[in-house]
Amino acid sequence: MHRVHFISATDSLIPEIAKATREKGFDVSVSGQGLTADQIQNFEEQGFTCHGEGWFPDRLTKDIQAVVLGATVTQDNPELVRAREMGLFIQSIPEFIYNRTKSKIRVVIAGSRGKVDILSMIVAALQKQKLAFDYATTSGIPLLPGKVFMSYESRIALIEGDEHITSVLEKRSQLEFYRPHIAVITNLKWTLAPDHDTPEAYLSTYRCFSTSIEREGKLIYYGKDPVISQLVEEIRSDITAIPFDEHEVTEHDGRTFLKTRYGEYPVRVSDSYFLINLNAARIACRQLGIRDVDFYEAVSQKFQ
């Protein structure tokens, strides 16, 4: 049985990824500073190996196939130091997710806003069509039971793109590792952060993201964002760039309906970006083979 060790289980996404890995038949161990007795018991009940609160470098062994680093792990972490001394294969979270979804059609939703809404709509359409899919999200998606799910059978993987630095060993953005076949960028709004201390650094992150799109891939982008439009002008010729804008609606008796060539579909518009996000999700679903009419039916049922 393949063994995977996760450092550190107090990072928000590590328990979810560890659980998904265990469910695929791997032998999983976890560690973490500040773990509570309840957390340790929960890990053990899920079939993980957890030696207690803190770090246990002496418990690392040569038969561990991969060590996965949480985003908050520091250079002097005793287990990381030991893993490097032993020559173990060390991965960041996004590298691990990519390697688990290599054989799938990867759909990555990125940008400054709207990612949860877009993912929720895509999930609703996939579920209605009974299409199996893997997913890895940093936010909770209401239609999903957890943040991470990995399988052998599905051909699609939905990934919520995170623009922050990957790990202490890899100073590139997490976005650069997913290599999407279908990429969605909602909008780009720079705010001062340690990972991106200038607007130029922020734009560079997304320029690298667009460069990482697989050959013959699709870039779906908000056409009214001038920063994204600048980026799109630079993309490779083999990538198809598809702009989106706000979906057209009509009002009847105080209700909102999507105007489509298939008729009108009632929806509840939750905020000013909802109809923009809806069009992004619709175009992404179309690339996955889901007809517009099926998308409208799914969204109308879930969002009204």
Number of C-alpha atoms within 10 A of each C-alpha: 9 11 18 21 23 24 24 26 26 18 16 14 19 21 20 19 23 25 19 19 20 19 16 13 11 16 18 23 24 26 23 22 14 13 15 13 11 9 17 20 14 13 20 15 10 13 15 21 16 21 15 18 16 15 18 16 15 10 10 17 14 11 11 17 14 18 25 23 28 23 22 14 18 14 12 10 14 15 24 23 13 18 21 12 9 12 9 18 13 19 20 21 21 24 18 18 20 18 13 16 23 14 13 19 19 25 26 28 28 25 20 14 16 20 24 19 19 26 27 22 27 25 25 22 25 20 14 15 13 9 13 14 21 21 23 22 22 16 12 13 18 13 13 13 9 17 21 24 21 21 17 12 10 15 16 19 25 24 28 23 26 19 20 18 19 25 21 16 16 12 11 17 23 21 26 24 22 26 22 29 20 24 27 29 26 25 20 19 14 15 12 10 10 9 16 19 12 14 13 10 13 21 19 15 21 21 18 15 23 26 16 18 25 17 15 13 20 22 22 23 24 24 18 13 16 12 14 22 15 12 14 21 10 11 16 15 10 12 19 16 17 16 20 20 17 17 16 12 15 12 11 8 5 6 12 17 20 20 15 14 8 10 10 15 19 21 20 16 15 11 7 9 15 18 20 18 24 26 21 31 26 25 21 25 22 13 14 15 8 18 14 17 14 17 23 22 15 20 24 19 13 14 14 14
